[in-house]
Amino acid sequence: MLIEGKKVGTTTGARPPGRAWFHLPAPEVGASGCGPTPESRGYLGKPERWTLRCPTRNADSAHHRVDARPDVVTRGAGASVHLMTIEYLGSKSQLLDFVLRPILEQADVHTVADVFCGTASVSRALAERGRRVIANDHLHLCATLAEAQLLGSATPCFDGLGDVIAPRDGESRYSAVVRQLNEAEPVAGFFYRTYSPASSLNGAGRMYLTEDNAGKVDAMRLQIADWEGALTRGERAILLRDLVRAVTRVSNTAGTYGCYLKTWKPRARQPIALAALPTSELPRRSHEVHRSDACEVAGAVEADALYLDPPYTKRQYAAYYHLLETLVSGAHPPVTGSTGLPPWQEKSSDFCYSRRAPAALRELLDRVRTPHVFLSYSEDGHIPHETILTIMRGLGRVRWSERATRRYRSNSRGRDRGLVPERLYHLVLQT
Ligand SMILES: C[S@@+](CC[C@H](N)C(=O)[O-])C[C@H]1O[C@@H](n2cnc3c(N)ncnc32)[C@H](O)[C@@H]1O
């Protein structure tokens, strides 16, 4: 049952008189940091526009060449992000045919390690095509999305919850669990106190979520935590994934969480509601999911191929998706600044610094033991094409293919972004 858009509880409109669900504990958030811009408040200054259009979604297949500079940039999918799970910078969900083709062409590649898995769009697509997948990302958010995609059943039955779940006529247990989460009474928890206007009591007045929605988010997250001992790893991940999807739909942002908008966009005023996500059953393989540093996993993993999709710009995922990362991790970190940023530096990536990125790639590749390595990288990235080729040629035989994608510009408001080559390198290691 799809319950998207259903009105839930009292999450819209004015708070009912006499209802006292919100108790405000002692202040917990800081209030320093940069001031507001005309449209937004955030350390990045301006709101981002990055949900790009994708006019050539099923565009031509990639042009494959061997170790020679391609002179044809194929028309390809835009740099758009598709919402199988959530909107995510650098998601390859619109480039799957381009990314998968060279991997699937290798008859000796049965197990692939996707060590910067993000939304797990590539992991999931490989698993659907019968490959065994080892997914990894250092964020809780992404490891959990991967667990939902790889370890969750298409028809999760939540047996461990027993009679706590009471399906109605024709309702699956999964839909009943989702309905019960949607019916949770709001509480004045961490998200309410930190990321809704209620935080103004502490001097911040953040507008990521309405007070009503933030209270519901707190209640649903608490309920999932309460159930945790009775859930399988896949079931827990499915519920958190559904919560993340619901939060992204009502977040008062332009996509990422570096800032929030200063006025409510219409969708942010909608009541939050989880929706059961229908998926298909995967071929039976024993997939793995890790939450670790990509370099460590790359050096230790038993696989036939490594798929690398590292960040290629200065945008640090731990900061850009801080609110979702906190939601999934279940932590209540101290936050600072007008944006309520928790400490994220521990999860900063060397690939996001132009000076460090080439060395980070070299170090990672030096550790690799799989016969094949596939690397996604954009011409707009910190590491120049020629540098990538030089590093790879020191290790084996290199091919690459490229496809033109729409350039992402956080401040161009969707105009004049132009096309930029997205490349897929294939390194066959010398033995
Ligand atoms: C370009 S995104 C991957 C997108 C993914 N292929 C998809 O389709 O959604 C890069 C990912 O690398 C992760 N990451 C960055 N540095 C990392 C590191 N050192 N170890 C593990 N993951 C890292 C980020 O959290 C982010 O999810």
The ligand as a MOL file (V3000), in Angstrom:
LIG
                    3D

  0  0  0     0  0            999 V3000
M  V30 BEGIN CTAB
M  V30 COUNTS 27 29 0 0 0
M  V30 BEGIN ATOM
M  V30 1 C 30.2550 10.3280 -5.7990 0
M  V30 2 S 29.5730 9.6400 -4.3260 0 CHG=1
M  V30 3 C 29.1840 7.9950 -4.8220 0
M  V30 4 C 27.9030 7.9460 -5.5780 0
M  V30 5 C 27.3890 6.5470 -5.8130 0
M  V30 6 N 28.1480 5.8440 -6.8160 0
M  V30 7 C 25.9270 6.5920 -6.2080 0
M  V30 8 O 25.5780 6.1970 -7.3270 0
M  V30 9 O 25.1260 7.0420 -5.3860 0 CHG=-1
M  V30 10 C 31.0080 9.4470 -3.3180 0
M  V30 11 C 30.7740 8.7230 -1.9930 0
M  V30 12 O 32.0450 8.4530 -1.4200 0
M  V30 13 C 31.9190 8.4860 -0.0090 0
M  V30 14 N 33.2880 8.6560 0.5190 0
M  V30 15 C 34.0990 9.7380 0.3940 0
M  V30 16 N 35.3060 9.4870 0.9220 0
M  V30 17 C 35.2700 8.2160 1.3840 0
M  V30 18 C 36.2160 7.3680 2.0290 0
M  V30 19 N 37.4700 7.8000 2.2770 0
M  V30 20 N 35.8600 6.1190 2.3600 0
M  V30 21 C 34.5890 5.6810 2.1190 0
M  V30 22 N 33.6540 6.4340 1.5100 0
M  V30 23 C 33.9800 7.6850 1.1370 0
M  V30 24 C 30.9680 9.6200 0.2560 0
M  V30 25 O 30.3440 9.4830 1.5160 0
M  V30 26 C 30.0020 9.4800 -0.9370 0
M  V30 27 O 28.8710 8.7340 -0.5450 0
M  V30 END ATOM
M  V30 BEGIN BOND
M  V30 1 1 1 2
M  V30 2 1 2 3
M  V30 3 1 2 10
M  V30 4 1 3 4
M  V30 5 1 4 5
M  V30 6 1 5 6
M  V30 7 1 5 7
M  V30 8 2 7 8
M  V30 9 1 7 9
M  V30 10 1 10 11
M  V30 11 1 11 12
M  V30 12 1 11 26
M  V30 13 1 12 13
M  V30 14 1 13 14
M  V30 15 1 13 24
M  V30 16 1 14 15
M  V30 17 1 14 23
M  V30 18 2 15 16
M  V30 19 1 16 17
M  V30 20 1 17 18
M  V30 21 2 17 23
M  V30 22 1 18 19
M  V30 23 2 18 20
M  V30 24 1 20 21
M  V30 25 2 21 22
M  V30 26 1 22 23
M  V30 27 1 24 25
M  V30 28 1 24 26
M  V30 29 1 26 27
M  V30 END BOND
M  V30 END CTAB
M  END
